[in-house]
Amino acid sequence: MTSEAPHPNTLELAADLRAALGSLVRSLRDSDELPQNQAAVLGLLVRDGLSCTVAELADLQRVRHQSMARTVALMTEAGLVTQQPHPTDGRKQLIAATGAGRTALLDQRARREQHIATAIESRLTPAEQDRLRAAVELLDRLS
């Protein structure tokens, strides 16, 4: 079964949406204290209360094992994660977020939300805010 290519207007909308979201994300990163790779690892560990090996984290983040090992080492030094022996394989370590790591992630998320909320209130009319609320629901359906 062959699917048809999206309509050119839909492709243009998709490109505009990607650019707008990219611009928003970049503007939010300006106030980030955590590097993106560390925030992503903490997000995985905190969201689901996970403990993972470096190899598992590397697979989940689609990065090389060596890159993840370096990230985890920096995070361990900073007190954002702990490493505990794996219960069934003594050669491996399980990585888990610390209280400080959880706090750093949640603080960064709160700063981002504050930035967005301030921009919404200062740049959008109440009617535009309602339209944005509806658009968020549509974006959720796309993911």
Secondary structure, DSSP 4 states (H G I P E B T S, - for coil): -PPPPPPHHHHHHHHHHHHHHHHHHHHHHTT-SS-HHHHHHHHHHHHTT--B-HHHHHHHHT--HHHHHHHHHHHHHTTSEEEEE-SS-TT-EEEEE-HHHHHHHHHHHHHHHHHHHHHHHHHS-HHHHHHHHHHHHHHHHH-
